[in-house]
Amino acid sequence: MTTTPRNPTTALPGRPPVVDLATWQAARDELLVREKAHTRAGDALAAARRRLPLVEFDGTVEVVGPDGPVPFLDLFRGRDELVVYKHMWYDGAPHQGQCEGCTMTTWQLRDTVYLDARGVSLAIVTTGRWDEVAAFVEFMGYPQPWYSVRGIDEPVGGDMGYLTCYLRDGDRTFLTYSTTGRGNEPVVGSFGLLDRTPYGRGEAWEDTPEGWPQGRQACWYWRSDADGHPTWGPTSRPVPQWTRPGATPVETLGRDGSHH
């Protein structure tokens, strides 16, 4: 299919120059050098993570799951390594009122076959009461094992919104790594793809060419209305919720009427 180029007089202000393929390839090769350096720097950071000291803790501390209280050791499911995502929770909030950032992360952790094959288990924990958590998990259709760590201190409980890694040596358990904020981004494949598109994530903090479409507030596309339009208005839900059977328009975010 052949398309007609846009009239240059109507071209978007700030658009990078249009060049032939050879010129583009030269610029791409130059950027590739920087990308490879970035990859090698990431490899070095990963090596440093593997050398962090360990914190031993009591793996018999009980968390609450679908079968009632179980020792934290059960989350390993017989494997030696465990990755846990700590999902924020708002007591008493309806499904649409739960954390959209945690929803974004957890939604992209649904398929763990490669972690399983590598001998790494995954679990989601949260501070919510188990009856509320169970209803939310059922609504979202999450296949991961979920547990309530209500009232439990670090390193099993504590602050939410973290990715945390643990190691098991027999019946001994150790905290090995934890991160939060943008440290969680490697889980979200959508970010990596958006970072490679011409307009990026569309967020205001990004460095874009002068005249290029300006970004909006952070996380602006994490919630949408029933028609798929990004909004943080009172009828919005975290985006993945609209794929769930029975998801309907709502009238409040469910967190004391507060918005992002």
N, C-alpha and C positions, 0 to 999 in steps of 0.2 A: 504494500500500500504506500502510495506517495502522498506526502503532505506538503502543503504550500507554506513556506516560511512566513512568519509574522512580518508585517510591515515594520521596518526598523524605526519608523517615526512613532510607533505605538509601543516600542519595546519598554519593558519595565525599567525604570530608573535604577541605576546601580548594578545592573546585570553585568557579570563578568564578560570580557570580550569574547566574541565568536571567532574561532580560529579553525584552521585545517587540522586534520587528524594527527599529522606528524608533530605539529606544534603542541597540540593537546597532550600527546604521548610524552613529549619531553618534559612538560610541566608535571605530568602524572608521575614520571620516573623520579623527578626531583622530590616530590612529596613522599614517594615510596621510601626513600632513604630515611626520612624522619619517622615514618610509620614503623619501619623495622627497628629503629632505635627505641621507639616507644615500646614495642613488643619485647625487646631484650631487657629494657628497664623493668617491665612487668614481670618477666621471668626472674629477675634478680630479687624483686620484692617477694615473689612467691617462695623463693629459696629462703629468704629471711623469715617468712612466716613459719616455715617448717622447722625453724630453729628457735622459735619462741619458747621460753620456759613454760612449764605446766603448773596448773593449780589443781591439787587433788581435793576432792570433795566427797561427801557421803552420797553414793549412788543409790542408797536404799530409801532416800527421801521419797515420799509418795506424792504422785500427781494423779489427777482424776481424768479418766477417759470413759469411753462407752461401756467398759466393763467395771467401772468403779475405780477405787484407788489402786494404783499399781506402783511399784518402785521405778524410779527414773531409769534404772538399768534396763527395764523392759523396752524403752524407746530404741535401744540399739538393735533389737530384734535379732540377737545372736551375732551381729557384726561387730567389728572393732572400732569403726568410725561412725560418727553421727553428726549431721548438720541439722540445726534447729532454727526455724524462723520464729521470732517472738512477735506475735500479732497484737497490735494495740486493741484495746476494748473499751467501749463506752457502755456502762451498766444501764440496762433498761432501754437502750436505743433500739429502734426498729432496724431491719437489715440495711436500709439505705443510709442509716446514720452511723454505720461502722466505718472504720478508717479506710479511705480511698487509696492511700499510699500503700498500706498493708495489703489491701485487696489487689492492687496492681502486682505487687511482689508475689503474693501467694498464688494468684491465678497462673503465673508463669512457672510455678513449681509443681504443677499437677502431675506431669509425667516424669517419673524418676527411674525409668528402666536403666539408664546408663549409670546413674549413681548406684543402683542395686547391683549391676554387673561388676562395678568396681569395688564392691564391698562396703559401700557407704549408705547408711540409712538416713531417712529424712523424717522429721516430725515438725508439727506446728504446735506451739504452746501459746496460751493467752491467759490473762488474769480474769477473764469472765467467769461467771458462775456456769457450771457445766450444763444446766438445763438450757440456758440462753445460747451457749456455744453450740450445743448439739443441734438446736433448731436452725442456727445460722449455717452450720456445715451442711445440713441436709438441704437447705434452700439453695446454697451455692453449688451443690453437687461435688464438693471437694473429695477426692479419693485419698488424700494424705491422712495419716493418723494425727488426730488433734487431741490435745490435753489441756486441762485447766491447771495453772500453777498459782492459783489464787492464794495469797498469804505466804508464799514461799520466797525466800530471799535468793540473792545471787549465789552461785552462778546458774542455778536452774530457773529461778524466777527473776525478780528484779524488774528493771526498766524494759519496756517493750519497744518494738521497732528495730530490733537487732538481728543480725545473722550471727550465729554462734556455733563453734565447732567443738566437739568433744572426742576423747579417746578412751577406749576401754582396754584394761589389761586384766583379764579375768574378772574379778568382782571389784576391782579398783577403777574409779572413774576420774577423768581429768578434763579441765577446761583448757583448750589450746589456743582459741582465737575468737575474737568478737569484733564486729564492726556495725556501723549504723549510718544513717544519712546517705550520702552519695557512695559510701562504701558498699551499699547493697546493690548498686547499679548493675554489676556483672550478671545478676540473676535476670534482669529485665532485658531480654533480647531486643525488644522494641526500641530501646534507647540506642543500642548499637546501630540498628538500621537507620533510625532517624538521623543520627549523627553523620550518616553518609549521604543523605539526601540534600538537594540544593538548598532547601529552606531550613534544614535541621529540625530541631524539636519545636521551633516556634515560640521559644521562651525569651523573655526580655533580657535575661542575663547573657545570652549568647552574643558573641562577636560576629556580626554579619556585615557584608559590604554596605557602604553608605548608599542609601536609597533602596536597599533590599527590603522586603516586607519585615516590618518590625515585630518583635516577639511580644507575647502577652505575659501576664503574670505566671509565675511558676505553677506547674501542675494544672494548667487551665483545661486540659483535655482529659483529665482523669475522671470527670463526671459528665454525664450527658442527660438530656431529656429523652422522652420516649421516641422521638424522631431521630435521635442520634446526634443532635446538635450539642456541642460542648457548652455546659453551663453549670454554675454553682448555685443556681436558683433553688427555691424550695421544692420544685418538682423533679429534681435531678436524683440520679443514683450513681454510684460507682459504675463505670462503663460496663464491666463484665456482667453486672446483675441483669441487664436487659436481655441477656441470652437465656436467662433462667425461666422455666415455665412458671406462669403465674405472676411474673413481675409486672406491676401496674404503675401508672403515674401516682405520685405521692404529693402531699401538701407541705411536708416539712422534712428537713434533714434529720430530725430526730435527736438533735443535740442541743436542747434548750433553744431551738430556733436559730442557732449560730451558723454562720457561713464561713467559708475558707478565708 
